[in-house]
Amino acid sequence: EVEGADYYALYKYNEVTGVFDRVNSFKKTSVKIKKPSGSITAYKIAAVKRHGSKKLYGELSDAQYGITTPKKPVVKSEVKEGKATLSWKKTEGATGYIIYKKTDEGYKKVKVVNGKKTKYTFKKLKKGNTYTYKVRASMKVADTVYYSNYSSPVKVEM
């Protein structure tokens, strides 16, 4: 909050032009912004004071980043010739996918897949066994990794 401010102007980074564009104004000192899943957006704020018919803008704040986690993948399975293929649609913002297999102790990470891939095939599965898998998307930003929720479990019967 800036003392004497009549309202605040919100600026969003424009990746095309490389500058911060004014996108909104508000009187509150906090605001919720809806953003698509798996996105990163930089924002800045400036305090605004009305002086007669003029508007006096304060300095832009340092950039604040809005980060949303990826949506959970919707996973399908296909069994063919002793192999099971898990597939899913690309999740916006995902830089990778992690596949988990159900064990007696719970789910265990069994494979990390590049974010450009949307399927993985397990080979040499034993006939007569049932396998259960979950997948979740990951999004790496700088040194931090953000995760989606887990997909619904997918059972594979061999």
N, C-alpha and C positions, 0 to 999 in steps of 0.2 A: 504494500500500500504506500502510495506517495501522498504526503500531506499537501492539501490544496488541489489535488487532481479532481477534475470534474468527471472524467472517464478515462478509459484505457483503450489504446488501439492495438490490435493484434496483427502481426505480420507473419507470413508463412514463406519459407524458402521455396523459390521457384527454380526447379532443376534445369529448366530450359534456358532461362535468362541469367541464372546465377545470382539473382538479387532477391531480397525479401519484399514481397508484395503485401500491401495492406488488405486484409480479408474480412475484418470485422471490428466492431468496437463494443465495449460493454462497461457497465458501471461497477460490477462486482470485482473483487480482487482475486477471484478464481473462476475458471470456466471449464466445462467439460466439452471436449471436441470428439466427435465421432470420426473414426478413421477406419479404413479397411484393414482386415487381418494381415499380419506379416508386413507391416509398413513402418518406415522410419521417417519422421518429418521434423524439421527444425522450425522453431517459432521464436519470435522476439516480441517484446511488449514495450510500448512507450506510453507514459502518462501524458494526458492532454488537459490543458487548462483553457477555458474560454475567457477571452479578454475583449469585451465588446463584441464586434462582429468577427474578430480574429480568433484563430486557434493557435495556441502555443504548445508545441510538442517537445517533450523531454527527450533525453537521449534514449536510443534503443537499448534494451537490456542485453545481456549476454544471451546467446542462443540456448534455448531449452529444447530437449528432444522428446518427442512423443513416439513411443515404440509400442506396437501391438504385436502380440504373439501370433504365430501362424494358426490357421484353423486346423482342427484335427482331421487327418485323412480318413476317407471312406474307403475301406479295403475290401477287395474281392479276391477269391481264390479260384484256381483252376488246377485240376489234377489230371495228369496225362503221363502214362508210361513210367510210373514210379517217381515222378517229379511233381512238385507242387509249386505253382507260381502265384505269388501274391502281387496284386497290382492296385494302383490308386491313381487318382488324378493329381496333377501338380498342385501343390498348395502355395498360394501367393507368398512370396518372401522366404520360402524355405531354402536353406543352403544344404540341407541333408535330411535323411530319414533314418530312424533307428527302429530296427525290428526286434521284437521281444518274443521269446518262446516260453510257454507255460511249463513249469517244472513242479516237482513236489514241494519245493520251497517257495513258489511264487513265480513271477515272470523274470526271466533272465535275458539280458541283452545278448543277441547272437549275431547281429550284422548292422553295420552302418553303411548307408547307401548315399552316394552323391546326390545333391539336390536336383540334378538334371535327369536322373533316372526315376521312373515311376513304376518299376516292377523289380522283383527279385525271385529267382528260382532256386528252390531247395532240391538237391539231388540226393539219391541213395537213401530215401526214406523207407522205413520198413513196412511191408505189406501187413495189414491188419491193425496197425497203430493209428491212433487219432492224435493229431498235433493241433495246438491252439496258439495263435499268434496275435500280437497287437503291434501297431505301428504308430509312431508319433513323429511329427515334423520338428526340425530344429532350425534356428535362424541365428547365425553368428553375426554379432555387431561388435567390432573392435575385439576386445578380449572377453566378451560376455556372450554366452549362448542362452537363447530363449527357446522354450519348448512349447509345443501345442499340447493339448490334452491327448490322452491315448485314444486310438481308434477303438471301436467296438471289437470285442474278440472275434476272430475268424477261426472256425474249426475246419481242419483238413483231415478227411478220412482216407486212408490209403487202402 
